[in-house]
Amino acid sequence: MASSSSAAMRPFGTARLTPGRATGRQQTNQNQQINTPEPMIAIALSDMEYLMRSARSSRSSGRSERQPGCTCCCHIAAGVTVIPRVARFSVEGGLSTHTLMNHSDNRIAVKITCSDNNMYRVTPVYATVEPGQSLPLHIARITSDLIKRDRLCVNILEADGNKEAREIFKKNANTRAPASINMALEATNDSQNHHHHHHHQE
C-alpha cells in the first residue's frame, strides 16, 4: 500500500515517470529500479537546455536589458525621454519648456549643447537627474529674422556616486562617449507661417 499512497502524494513526479522506457517495462523488477530515473534525467536536461536557449535569445533581443557593469550608451538613452522633442519659435524669439525624464535605474549626468549658442540659450547646461526624476529644460531664442534649422543635443552619461555633472563629463571626455538625444529647434516667421510649413513638407 505504501507505494500507492506515495504515488497519490506526488502525482507530478509519477506523471513524468510513468511512460518509462519500453525496454524497462519488459525487464524484471530488479532492473526496473535502475531504469526508472532515466526519463527524469532526460527531462531535466531538455528543460535546462530550453531555459538556456530562451535566456540567450531574450538577451540579444532586449536592447534596453543591460548586463551588470555595462556602460554602453544605448542602454542609457533608452531610459531617458525628452518631451516634446521639437522646440518651435517665432522670429520674435521666446521661451520653450521641455521635460527630461530619467526612467532608468541609474543616476545620470546631462550636458546640453546647441548648434547655435548665440541664437539659443538653454538652462540648465549641466545637470544630474536621479532615477525616476524629471528635469525641466528651458530653451530661449533671441529676436532674429534668421530662419534656419538648429538642433539641441542632450548628452547623457551615467553618474556614479554624487559627483557633479560638469565633473563627470570632464572625467569621461576621452574614455566614454555619451548617449545623445537630439532635439529640433525650429523658427518660423509668423506672417508667412503658412507658406513656410508647406515649403518644409519633407
Salt bridges, closest charged atoms under 4 A:
GLU38 OE1 - ARG21 NH1 3.28
ASP47 OD2 - ARG16 NH2 3.51
ASP116 OD2 - LYS148 NZ 2.79
GLU130 OE2 - ARG107 NE 3.03
ASP150 OD2 - LYS148 NZ 2.82
GLU158 OE2 - ARG66 NH1 2.55
ASP160 OD2 - LYS171 NZ 3.41
ASP160 OD1 - ARG176 NH2 3.99
GLU186 OE1 - ARG88 NE 3.56
GLU186 OE2 - ARG149 NH2 3.49
GLU202 OE2 - HIS200 ND1 3.09
